[in-house]
Amino acid sequence: MARLTNLKPRLGQAGQRLRPADQSRDARRSAEIPWRAWYKTKRWQRLRWECLVRDGFTCRLCGHLESNTSQLVADHKVPHRGDPDLFWSFSNLQCLCRACHDSSKQREERKPVGIRTG
């Protein structure tokens, strides 16, 4: 049976394989794009909750009613791209399920300007 002292060298080797000052993807993106920090504010959390309540916890694209709020996104209808007026505008928000937000909505936003549908 192995002794716990034998594990120390292995743990040390695992730590060496990690990149120094390894940051999560979200932390790197927040550093690159300052407005990403707005999503972590209490003001945003209140605005998000008001949007979910207004829309009845129902996705505006597929109509799915979701009781797990972690699976719902307060999506900006018009991408704000750092514009504070668009970001904080309650009328610019809609409730989407995570599946619609991460597929349909993202695909729509990546289309070249002038080809938008709906």
C-alpha positions in Angstrom: 0.0 0.0 0.0 1.4 3.4 -1.0 2.2 6.0 1.7 0.9 9.5 1.4 4.4 10.8 1.4 4.9 9.2 -2.0 2.2 11.5 -3.5 4.0 14.7 -2.8 6.4 14.5 -5.7 3.6 13.7 -8.1 1.5 16.6 -7.0 4.5 18.9 -7.4 5.0 17.7 -11.0 1.3 18.3 -11.8 1.6 21.9 -10.6 4.6 22.5 -12.8 2.6 21.6 -15.9 0.2 24.4 -15.3 0.9 27.7 -16.9 2.3 30.3 -14.5 -0.4 32.8 -13.4 -3.0 30.8 -15.1 -6.2 32.7 -15.5 -9.6 31.5 -16.3 -11.0 32.3 -19.8 -13.5 34.7 -18.2 -10.8 36.6 -16.3 -8.8 37.1 -19.5 -11.8 38.3 -21.4 -12.7 40.7 -18.6 -9.3 42.2 -18.7 -9.5 42.6 -22.5 -13.0 44.1 -22.6 -13.7 46.3 -19.6 -17.5 46.3 -19.9 -17.6 42.6 -19.1 -17.2 43.6 -15.5 -20.7 45.2 -15.6 -22.2 41.7 -15.6 -20.9 41.1 -12.1 -22.5 44.1 -10.5 -25.6 44.1 -8.3 -27.2 46.6 -10.6 -27.0 44.0 -13.5 -28.3 41.2 -11.3 -31.3 43.3 -10.3 -31.9 44.2 -14.0 -31.5 40.6 -15.1 -34.0 39.4 -12.5 -36.6 42.1 -13.5 -36.3 41.0 -17.1 -36.8 37.3 -16.2 -39.8 38.1 -14.1 -41.3 40.4 -16.7 -41.0 37.7 -19.4 -42.4 35.0 -17.0 -39.2 32.9 -17.1 -40.1 32.0 -20.7 -37.7 32.0 -23.6 -38.8 34.6 -26.2 -37.4 32.5 -29.1 -38.7 29.0 -28.4 -41.3 29.6 -25.7 -39.7 27.2 -23.2 -40.8 27.9 -19.6 -37.7 27.3 -17.4 -37.8 27.1 -13.6 -34.0 26.9 -13.2 -33.0 30.6 -13.5 -29.3 29.6 -14.1 -30.5 28.3 -17.5 -32.0 31.6 -18.5 -30.2 34.6 -20.0 -31.2 38.3 -20.0 -30.1 38.9 -23.6 -29.6 42.3 -25.2 -31.9 42.5 -28.3 -29.5 45.0 -29.8 -25.9 44.1 -29.1 -24.5 46.9 -26.8 -20.8 46.4 -27.7 -19.8 48.5 -24.7 -22.4 51.3 -25.1 -23.7 51.9 -21.5 -27.1 53.2 -22.7 -27.8 50.0 -24.6 -26.4 47.8 -21.8 -28.5 49.2 -19.0 -31.7 49.7 -21.1 -34.5 47.5 -19.7 -36.4 47.7 -22.9 -33.3 46.3 -24.8 -33.5 43.1 -22.7 -35.3 39.8 -23.4 -35.4 36.5 -21.6 -33.8 33.6 -23.6 -33.1 30.0 -22.5 -29.4 29.2 -22.6 -29.7 26.9 -25.6 -31.3 29.6 -27.8 -28.9 32.2 -26.6 -25.8 30.1 -27.2 -26.9 28.9 -30.6 -29.6 30.8 -32.6 -28.9 34.2 -31.1 -25.2 34.0 -31.4 -25.4 32.8 -35.0 -27.7 35.8 -35.7 -25.3 38.3 -34.2 -22.4 36.9 -36.2 -24.1 37.5 -39.5 -22.7 40.4 -41.5 -24.7 43.7 -41.2 -27.5 43.9 -43.7 -28.3 40.2 -43.7 -30.3 40.1 -40.4 -33.6 38.4 -40.4 -36.7 39.1 -38.3 
